[in-house]
Amino acid sequence: MKKKTLIFMATVVLVLSGCMSGQSGLSGILGTVTNGETIGNVITSVLGLTKVTQRDILGTWKYYQPGCAFTSEQLLKKAGGEVVAAEIKTKVKPYYDKAGVSSSNTQITFSEDGKFSAIVAGKQFSGTYTYDEASAKISMKTLLFTVNCYAKKNAGSMGFLFEASKLLNVLQMLSALSGSSDLSAIGDLAKQYDGVRIGFDMK
C-alpha cells in the first residue's frame, strides 16, 4: 500500500513540475491569457451564456476596462478563442484613452422606473430605456439618438457591449475626436471578427 502511495505521489510531483516549468507550462499559459485579470473575465467571452435580468442591471456602473464578447461560442472559436477576446480588449484600450474614456468620467445608471443617465468621457446624456431579457438587449433613447447595447455578466462586474458601428456613433457624438482615425480604428478592428461586440466592463 505504501509503495502504491509513493508511486502516486511521485507521479503527481512529476506532472506538476512539467506544468510549471517555463512559459509553456500551465502558469505561463494562464499568465498570458489573463494578462493580470481574473480567469473569470476571460472565460465569459460569449453573450447570453449567463442570464441577465433587469434587476441585475439596476444601479450605477462605473467603467474600469474595455469590454468585448462574441455573439456565439462558434464565432468565438472561429476567431481563435478566449485569448483573442482578451487581446481585443488590450488593443481597444489605447483608443479609449485617446477618446478620454476613464474610470473617473465614464459611468451609467439604470433606474427601476425605466430611466437612465450616463457620462461617457465626461459628456452627460440621459433618457429612457427598455430591456429585453431574452436577448439581454438594452434600448436607450435620448433626444439626440437611440442606441442598443447588450448586457453581459462578468466575474464581479457587468459588460455593456455594442455593435462596433453603434459604439463609434456614440463616441463620435460625445467626443472631440469625431471622425478621427483613432475611433475608426476600433471599427476596423471589429471588422476582422464575425459577431464581436465591444463596449465597457463596469463595476
NORRAHU-V894326 format. One record per pair of residues at least 4 apart in sequence whose ideal C-beta (glycine too) atoms are under 6 Angstrom apart, sorted by the first residue. I is the first residue (numbers start at 1). J is the second residue. If there is no record, write none. Layout:
i=I j=J
i=I j=J
This chain:
i=19 j=25
i=19 j=26
i=20 j=25
i=20 j=27
i=21 j=25
i=23 j=28
i=30 j=34
i=33 j=42
i=33 j=83
i=34 j=39
i=34 j=42
i=35 j=86
i=37 j=41
i=38 j=155
i=40 j=155
i=41 j=154
i=41 j=155
i=42 j=82
i=42 j=86
i=44 j=154
i=45 j=69
i=45 j=76
i=45 j=82
i=45 j=85
i=46 j=70
i=46 j=73
i=46 j=76
i=47 j=69
i=47 j=71
i=47 j=150
i=47 j=152
i=50 j=153
i=52 j=56
i=52 j=136
i=52 j=151
i=52 j=153
i=54 j=131
i=57 j=110
i=57 j=151
i=58 j=110
i=58 j=112
i=60 j=109
i=61 j=108
i=61 j=158
i=61 j=202
i=62 j=107
i=62 j=202
i=62 j=203
i=63 j=103
i=63 j=106
i=63 j=200
i=63 j=202
i=64 j=103
i=64 j=203
i=65 j=201
i=66 j=89
i=66 j=92
i=66 j=93
i=66 j=96
i=67 j=159
i=67 j=161
i=67 j=199
i=67 j=200
i=67 j=201
i=68 j=85
i=68 j=88
i=68 j=89
i=68 j=198
i=69 j=152
i=69 j=161
i=69 j=197
i=70 j=75
i=70 j=76
i=70 j=195
i=70 j=196
i=71 j=75
i=71 j=195
i=75 j=194
i=75 j=195
i=79 j=84
i=79 j=193
i=80 j=84
i=91 j=189
i=92 j=186
i=95 j=182
i=95 j=185
i=95 j=186
i=96 j=101
i=98 j=182
i=99 j=121
i=99 j=171
i=99 j=175
i=99 j=177
i=100 j=121
i=101 j=106
i=101 j=121
i=105 j=121
i=105 j=122
i=106 j=120
i=107 j=119
i=108 j=118
i=109 j=117
i=110 j=116
i=111 j=115
i=114 j=128
i=115 j=128
i=116 j=129
i=116 j=140
i=117 j=126
i=118 j=125
i=119 j=124
i=120 j=174
i=121 j=174
i=121 j=175
i=123 j=174
i=125 j=142
i=127 j=141
i=127 j=142
i=128 j=141
i=129 j=138
i=129 j=140
i=130 j=139
i=131 j=138
i=132 j=137
i=136 j=150
i=136 j=151
i=137 j=148
i=137 j=150
i=138 j=149
i=139 j=148
i=140 j=147
i=141 j=146
i=147 j=166
i=147 j=170
i=149 j=160
i=149 j=162
i=150 j=161
i=150 j=197
i=152 j=159
i=154 j=159
i=157 j=201
i=157 j=203
i=158 j=202
i=159 j=201
i=160 j=199
i=160 j=200
i=161 j=197
i=161 j=199
i=162 j=166
i=162 j=167
i=162 j=199
i=164 j=187
i=164 j=190
i=164 j=198
i=167 j=198
i=168 j=172
i=168 j=183
i=168 j=187
i=171 j=175
i=171 j=183
i=172 j=178
i=177 j=182
i=177 j=183
i=190 j=196
i=190 j=198
